[in-house]
Amino acid sequence: MGIGRQSAKPLEAGRRMATANQPRVFLTRQVMVYSTLCVLFALGPVVVGWVRDWQRPALWLAVVLGYRWLEQSGYSASQTRGGRKAEWLFYAIYLGLSGSILLPPLESAFFPRQLSMGVVATGVFLAILGAWVRYQSVKTLGEHFSTHVEVRPDHLLVDTGIMRFVRHPGYAGAMVFTLGAALVLQALYSLIYVVLFYWPLLFIRIEIEERELSENLAGYRDYMKRTKRLVPFVF
């Protein structure tokens, strides 16, 4: 969620001090589990002989690992926890993202399609773009980033960096990335899953999150008037 206004210098200094006092941990349990599953799903079919083409699974693996590792490199943990809302949505989105990541290599193994370099190149471009946008969001929010819908006691509005242009760049980045990751393997069935299951969950979260923030975070309603949700100057 977008929090922490950085325009006042005392607040900015205090925020930087709080972030500096909390060491970043890169190799978390979540990162290890994610990385292990991606390796198994990408290279497992190659190892057992179901798939002969190892180049595209390896390319996909590099893309999805790069996404998660880049995101983690910009993440700063917070010791403060607020009242969380719609926790069912957290688990639903987690399931949706897991499927969006892990279904494409399975589909590619069991339903291989003729290689299209144009589709693969487009997928790589979108995946890199989505990863970069996601990273910028996580880095800009710093310790205020949260995977839950919550308003913490120290919440202030973040309207700097990429947050100047869109309110939910993290969700935009995830959407573009999952689209690109599916295209890298030309996984069209998985792409349908991404668009019809995972993306709608993100839109539901945006609705709930904006309602919660507009009611409990000072300045958020004015922030909504001067920014777009996902695409700068468009939507």
DOTITI-139019 format. One record per residue (C-alpha): x, y, z; residue in three letters; residue number from 1. Coordinates in steps of 0.1 Angstrom, whole numbers. Example, Ala and Ser with C-alpha at 12.3 -4.5 7.8 and 13.67 -1.06 7.14 Angstrom:
# residues 2
+-------+-------+-------+---------+-----+
!    c1 !    c2 !    c3 ! residuo ! num !
+-------+-------+-------+---------+-----+
!   123 !   -45 !    78 !     ALA !   1 !
!   137 !   -11 !    71 !     SER !   2 !
+-------+-------+-------+---------+-----+
***
This chain:
# residues 235
+-------+-------+-------+---------+-----+
!    c1 !    c2 !    c3 ! residuo ! num !
+-------+-------+-------+---------+-----+
!     0 !     0 !     0 !     MET !   1 !
!    12 !    35 !    -7 !     GLY !   2 !
!    22 !    53 !    25 !     ILE !   3 !
!    47 !    78 !    38 !     GLY !   4 !
!    48 !   114 !    26 !     ARG !   5 !
!    83 !   124 !    19 !     GLN !   6 !
!    79 !   162 !    14 !     SER !   7 !
!    86 !   173 !    50 !     ALA !   8 !
!   123 !   170 !    57 !     LYS !   9 !
!   121 !   159 !    94 !     PRO !  10 !
!    98 !   131 !    84 !     LEU !  11 !
!   120 !   121 !    55 !     GLU !  12 !
!   150 !   120 !    78 !     ALA !  13 !
!   132 !   100 !   103 !     GLY !  14 !
!   120 !    76 !    77 !     ARG !  15 !
!   155 !    71 !    63 !     ARG !  16 !
!   168 !    65 !    98 !     MET !  17 !
!   141 !    39 !   105 !     ALA !  18 !
!   149 !    21 !    73 !     THR !  19 !
!   186 !    21 !    79 !     ALA !  20 !
!   181 !     6 !   113 !     ASN !  21 !
!   164 !   -24 !    98 !     GLN !  22 !
!   189 !   -46 !    78 !     PRO !  23 !
!   176 !   -59 !    45 !     ARG !  24 !
!   175 !   -97 !    43 !     VAL !  25 !
!   177 !  -110 !     7 !     PHE !  26 !
!   177 !  -147 !    11 !     LEU !  27 !
!   144 !  -151 !    29 !     THR !  28 !
!   125 !  -184 !    32 !     ARG !  29 !
!   100 !  -170 !     7 !     GLN !  30 !
!   127 !  -162 !   -18 !     VAL !  31 !
!   143 !  -197 !   -14 !     MET !  32 !
!   109 !  -215 !   -18 !     VAL !  33 !
!   100 !  -194 !   -49 !     TYR !  34 !
!   134 !  -199 !   -65 !     SER !  35 !
!   134 !  -237 !   -58 !     THR !  36 !
!    99 !  -241 !   -73 !     LEU !  37 !
!   108 !  -221 !  -104 !     CYS !  38 !
!   139 !  -242 !  -110 !     VAL !  39 !
!   120 !  -275 !  -106 !     LEU !  40 !
!    91 !  -264 !  -129 !     PHE !  41 !
!   115 !  -250 !  -155 !     ALA !  42 !
!   142 !  -276 !  -156 !     LEU !  43 !
!   124 !  -306 !  -142 !     GLY !  44 !
!   108 !  -316 !  -175 !     PRO !  45 !
!   141 !  -312 !  -192 !     VAL !  46 !
!   160 !  -334 !  -167 !     VAL !  47 !
!   134 !  -362 !  -170 !     VAL !  48 !
!   134 !  -361 !  -207 !     GLY !  49 !
!    99 !  -347 !  -213 !     TRP !  50 !
!   113 !  -316 !  -230 !     VAL !  51 !
!   143 !  -314 !  -254 !     ARG !  52 !
!   144 !  -277 !  -258 !     ASP !  53 !
!   161 !  -263 !  -227 !     TRP !  54 !
!   168 !  -228 !  -240 !     GLN !  55 !
!   134 !  -214 !  -236 !     ARG !  56 !
!   128 !  -229 !  -201 !     PRO !  57 !
!   162 !  -215 !  -191 !     ALA !  58 !
!   153 !  -181 !  -205 !     LEU !  59 !
!   120 !  -182 !  -186 !     TRP !  60 !
!   138 !  -192 !  -154 !     LEU !  61 !
!   162 !  -163 !  -157 !     ALA !  62 !
!   132 !  -139 !  -162 !     VAL !  63 !
!   111 !  -151 !  -132 !     VAL !  64 !
!   141 !  -153 !  -109 !     LEU !  65 !
!   153 !  -119 !  -119 !     GLY !  66 !
!   118 !  -105 !  -112 !     TYR !  67 !
!   117 !  -119 !   -76 !     ARG !  68 !
!   153 !  -112 !   -68 !     TRP !  69 !
!   150 !   -76 !   -81 !     LEU !  70 !
!   119 !   -70 !   -61 !     GLU !  71 !
!   135 !   -84 !   -29 !     GLN !  72 !
!   166 !   -62 !   -34 !     SER !  73 !
!   144 !   -31 !   -30 !     GLY !  74 !
!   123 !   -44 !    -1 !     TYR !  75 !
!   127 !   -30 !    34 !     SER !  76 !
!   109 !   -48 !    62 !     ALA !  77 !
!    88 !   -29 !    87 !     SER !  78 !
!    83 !   -38 !   123 !     GLN !  79 !
!    49 !   -20 !   124 !     THR !  80 !
!    17 !   -38 !   117 !     ARG !  81 !
!   -17 !   -22 !   111 !     GLY !  82 !
!   -52 !   -34 !   111 !     GLY !  83 !
!   -55 !   -57 !    81 !     ARG !  84 !
!   -86 !   -59 !    60 !     LYS !  85 !
!   -98 !   -85 !    34 !     ALA !  86 !
!   -72 !  -111 !    43 !     GLU !  87 !
!   -89 !  -136 !    21 !     TRP !  88 !
!   -78 !  -115 !    -8 !     LEU !  89 !
!   -41 !  -118 !     2 !     PHE !  90 !
!   -43 !  -156 !     0 !     TYR !  91 !
!   -63 !  -154 !   -33 !     ALA !  92 !
!   -38 !  -131 !   -49 !     ILE !  93 !
!    -9 !  -154 !   -36 !     TYR !  94 !
!   -26 !  -183 !   -53 !     LEU !  95 !
!   -33 !  -163 !   -84 !     GLY !  96 !
!     4 !  -152 !   -87 !     LEU !  97 !
!    17 !  -187 !   -80 !     SER !  98 !
!    -4 !  -201 !  -108 !     GLY !  99 !
!     6 !  -172 !  -131 !     SER ! 100 !
!    43 !  -181 !  -125 !     ILE ! 101 !
!    42 !  -219 !  -124 !     LEU ! 102 !
!    16 !  -228 !  -150 !     LEU ! 103 !
!    35 !  -216 !  -181 !     PRO ! 104 !
!    64 !  -240 !  -178 !     PRO ! 105 !
!    39 !  -269 !  -172 !     LEU ! 106 !
!    19 !  -259 !  -203 !     GLU ! 107 !
!    51 !  -255 !  -223 !     SER ! 108 !
!    62 !  -290 !  -214 !     ALA ! 109 !
!    29 !  -308 !  -221 !     PHE ! 110 !
!    15 !  -285 !  -249 !     PHE ! 111 !
!    46 !  -272 !  -268 !     PRO ! 112 !
!    40 !  -247 !  -296 !     ARG ! 113 !
!    61 !  -238 !  -326 !     GLN ! 114 !
!    87 !  -212 !  -317 !     LEU ! 115 !
!    79 !  -176 !  -325 !     SER ! 116 !
!   108 !  -154 !  -319 !     MET ! 117 !
!    86 !  -123 !  -321 !     GLY ! 118 !
!    63 !  -136 !  -293 !     VAL ! 119 !
!    92 !  -147 !  -271 !     VAL ! 120 !
!   110 !  -113 !  -276 !     ALA ! 121 !
!    78 !   -94 !  -267 !     THR ! 122 !
!    74 !  -116 !  -236 !     GLY ! 123 !
!   110 !  -109 !  -225 !     VAL ! 124 !
!   105 !   -71 !  -230 !     PHE ! 125 !
!    72 !   -70 !  -211 !     LEU ! 126 !
!    87 !   -92 !  -183 !     ALA ! 127 !
!   117 !   -69 !  -179 !     ILE ! 128 !
!    95 !   -38 !  -180 !     LEU ! 129 !
!    71 !   -52 !  -154 !     GLY ! 130 !
!    99 !   -62 !  -131 !     ALA ! 131 !
!   114 !   -27 !  -133 !     TRP ! 132 !
!    81 !   -10 !  -125 !     VAL ! 133 !
!    75 !   -34 !   -96 !     ARG ! 134 !
!   110 !   -28 !   -83 !     TYR ! 135 !
!   106 !    10 !   -85 !     GLN ! 136 !
!    73 !     7 !   -65 !     SER ! 137 !
!    88 !   -14 !   -38 !     VAL ! 138 !
!   119 !     7 !   -36 !     LYS ! 139 !
!   100 !    40 !   -35 !     THR ! 140 !
!    77 !    28 !    -7 !     LEU ! 141 !
!   106 !    13 !    13 !     GLY ! 142 !
!    95 !     1 !    47 !     GLU ! 143 !
!    60 !    13 !    40 !     HIS ! 144 !
!    54 !   -14 !    13 !     PHE ! 145 !
!    29 !   -41 !    24 !     SER ! 146 !
!    14 !   -71 !     7 !     THR ! 147 !
!   -16 !   -67 !    29 !     HIS ! 148 !
!   -44 !   -42 !    29 !     VAL ! 149 !
!   -36 !   -23 !    61 !     GLU ! 150 !
!   -32 !    12 !    75 !     VAL ! 151 !
!    -4 !    14 !   100 !     ARG ! 152 !
!    -2 !    38 !   129 !     PRO ! 153 !
!    26 !    57 !   112 !     ASP ! 154 !
!    11 !    58 !    78 !     HIS ! 155 !
!    17 !    89 !    56 !     LEU ! 156 !
!    12 !    94 !    19 !     LEU ! 157 !
!    39 !    85 !    -6 !     VAL ! 158 !
!    38 !   107 !   -37 !     ASP ! 159 !
!    74 !   107 !   -48 !     THR ! 160 !
!    93 !    87 !   -74 !     GLY ! 161 !
!    71 !    65 !   -96 !     ILE ! 162 !
!    42 !    72 !   -72 !     MET ! 163 !
!    39 !   107 !   -86 !     ARG ! 164 !
!    24 !    93 !  -118 !     PHE ! 165 !
!     3 !    62 !  -107 !     VAL ! 166 !
!   -12 !    51 !   -74 !     ARG ! 167 !
!    -5 !    14 !   -79 !     HIS ! 168 !
!    27 !     8 !   -99 !     PRO ! 169 !
!    34 !   -24 !   -80 !     GLY ! 170 !
!     2 !   -40 !   -93 !     TYR ! 171 !
!     8 !   -26 !  -128 !     ALA ! 172 !
!    43 !   -41 !  -128 !     GLY ! 173 !
!    30 !   -75 !  -116 !     ALA ! 174 !
!     4 !   -75 !  -143 !     MET ! 175 !
!    28 !   -66 !  -171 !     VAL ! 176 !
!    53 !   -91 !  -158 !     PHE ! 177 !
!    29 !  -121 !  -156 !     THR ! 178 !
!    18 !  -113 !  -192 !     LEU ! 179 !
!    54 !  -113 !  -204 !     GLY ! 180 !
!    64 !  -144 !  -185 !     ALA ! 181 !
!    35 !  -164 !  -201 !     ALA ! 182 !
!    45 !  -151 !  -236 !     LEU ! 183 !
!    81 !  -161 !  -231 !     VAL ! 184 !
!    69 !  -198 !  -232 !     LEU ! 185 !
!    40 !  -190 !  -256 !     GLN ! 186 !
!    17 !  -204 !  -229 !     ALA ! 187 !
!   -16 !  -193 !  -242 !     LEU ! 188 !
!   -38 !  -212 !  -218 !     TYR ! 189 !
!   -18 !  -198 !  -189 !     SER ! 190 !
!   -22 !  -164 !  -203 !     LEU ! 191 !
!   -60 !  -169 !  -201 !     ILE ! 192 !
!   -56 !  -178 !  -165 !     TYR ! 193 !
!   -35 !  -147 !  -158 !     VAL ! 194 !
!   -60 !  -123 !  -175 !     VAL ! 195 !
!   -92 !  -139 !  -162 !     LEU ! 196 !
!   -82 !  -150 !  -127 !     PHE ! 197 !
!   -51 !  -132 !  -114 !     TYR ! 198 !
!   -57 !   -97 !  -129 !     TRP ! 199 !
!   -93 !   -94 !  -116 !     PRO ! 200 !
!   -81 !  -102 !   -81 !     LEU ! 201 !
!   -57 !   -72 !   -84 !     LEU ! 202 !
!   -85 !   -49 !   -95 !     PHE ! 203 !
!  -106 !   -61 !   -65 !     ILE ! 204 !
!   -77 !   -53 !   -42 !     ARG ! 205 !
!   -72 !   -19 !   -57 !     ILE ! 206 !
!  -109 !   -11 !   -50 !     GLU ! 207 !
!  -107 !   -22 !   -14 !     ILE ! 208 !
!   -73 !    -6 !    -8 !     GLU ! 209 !
!   -84 !    28 !   -22 !     GLU ! 210 !
!  -115 !    28 !    -2 !     ARG ! 211 !
!   -95 !    20 !    30 !     GLU ! 212 !
!   -69 !    46 !    23 !     LEU ! 213 !
!   -93 !    73 !    13 !     SER ! 214 !
!  -111 !    68 !    46 !     GLU ! 215 !
!   -81 !    66 !    69 !     ASN ! 216 !
!   -51 !    82 !    52 !     LEU ! 217 !
!   -49 !   120 !    52 !     ALA ! 218 !
!   -45 !   135 !    17 !     GLY ! 219 !
!   -52 !   103 !    -2 !     TYR ! 220 !
!   -84 !   116 !   -18 !     ARG ! 221 !
!   -66 !   146 !   -33 !     ASP ! 222 !
!   -38 !   123 !   -44 !     TYR ! 223 !
!   -64 !   102 !   -63 !     MET ! 224 !
!   -76 !   133 !   -81 !     LYS ! 225 !
!   -41 !   141 !   -96 !     ARG ! 226 !
!   -29 !   106 !  -104 !     THR ! 227 !
!   -40 !    76 !  -124 !     LYS ! 228 !
!   -44 !    40 !  -111 !     ARG ! 229 !
!   -21 !    20 !  -133 !     LEU ! 230 !
!   -11 !    37 !  -165 !     VAL ! 231 !
!     3 !    73 !  -163 !     PRO ! 232 !
!   -21 !    99 !  -178 !     PHE ! 233 !
!   -44 !    72 !  -191 !     VAL ! 234 !
!   -60 !    49 !  -165 !     PHE ! 235 !
+-------+-------+-------+---------+-----+
***
